[in-house]
Amino acid sequence: MKILYIILGYPINHSNSKCDELKYNNKQLATNSHNSVIFQKEMKKIINNFNTSILKLQKSHSKFHMKKTQFQQESSII
């Protein structure tokens, strides 16, 4: 019996292929998916921290502009 594997949309006949990575390996699949989930969680943490940092920076920048405007108005009154 010939087994067909689909990689990037192209069927490959495994009996003609020397690639061992095409073989179905439950343990390796479980390890890869577990590592992928951990990686996704870490990336989500990094992105959330990055977004929080951006918001803090935007708030402090707007405060700077408010103080600058207030200072310019007060100095123009004199």
C-alpha positions as CSV (number, residue, x, y, z in Angstrom):
1,M,0.0,0.0,0.0
2,K,1.3,3.4,-0.9
3,I,0.9,6.2,1.7
4,L,0.5,9.8,0.4
5,Y,1.6,12.7,2.5
6,I,0.5,16.2,1.8
7,I,3.2,18.9,2.3
8,L,2.4,22.5,1.3
9,G,-0.4,21.1,-0.9
10,Y,1.8,18.6,-2.9
11,P,1.3,14.9,-2.5
12,I,4.5,12.9,-1.8
13,N,4.7,9.1,-2.2
14,H,6.5,8.1,1.0
15,S,7.7,4.8,-0.4
16,N,9.9,6.8,-2.9
17,S,11.0,9.4,-0.3
18,K,14.1,9.0,1.9
19,C,12.9,11.7,4.4
20,D,12.3,10.2,7.8
21,E,10.6,13.4,9.0
22,L,7.5,12.4,6.9
23,K,6.9,9.4,9.1
24,Y,4.1,9.7,11.6
25,N,5.6,9.9,15.1
26,N,3.1,10.4,18.0
27,K,5.8,11.3,20.6
28,Q,7.5,13.8,18.3
29,L,4.1,15.4,17.3
30,A,3.1,15.7,21.0
31,T,6.5,17.3,21.9
32,N,6.3,19.7,19.0
33,S,2.8,20.8,19.8
34,H,3.6,21.2,23.5
35,N,6.6,23.4,22.6
36,S,4.5,25.4,20.2
37,V,1.9,26.1,22.9
38,I,4.6,27.2,25.3
39,F,6.2,29.4,22.6
40,Q,2.8,31.0,21.8
41,K,2.2,31.7,25.5
42,E,5.6,33.4,25.9
43,M,5.0,35.5,22.7
44,K,1.6,36.5,24.0
45,K,3.2,37.7,27.3
46,I,5.9,39.7,25.4
47,I,3.2,41.3,23.1
48,N,1.0,42.2,26.1
49,N,4.0,43.7,28.0
50,F,5.0,45.6,24.8
51,N,1.4,47.0,24.4
52,T,1.3,48.0,28.0
53,S,4.6,49.8,27.7
54,I,3.4,51.6,24.5
55,L,0.3,52.8,26.4
56,K,2.4,54.1,29.3
57,L,4.7,55.9,26.9
58,Q,1.7,57.5,25.1
59,K,0.2,58.7,28.4
60,S,3.5,60.2,29.6
61,H,4.0,61.9,26.2
62,S,0.5,63.4,26.3
63,K,1.2,64.7,29.9
64,F,4.4,66.2,28.6
65,H,2.5,68.1,25.9
66,M,-0.1,69.3,28.3
67,K,2.6,70.7,30.6
68,K,4.4,72.2,27.7
69,T,1.2,73.9,26.5
70,Q,0.4,75.1,30.0
71,F,3.9,76.5,30.4
72,Q,3.7,78.3,27.0
73,Q,0.3,79.9,28.0
74,E,1.6,81.0,31.4
75,S,4.7,82.5,29.9
76,S,2.8,84.3,27.2
77,I,0.6,86.0,29.8
78,I,3.6,87.7,31.4
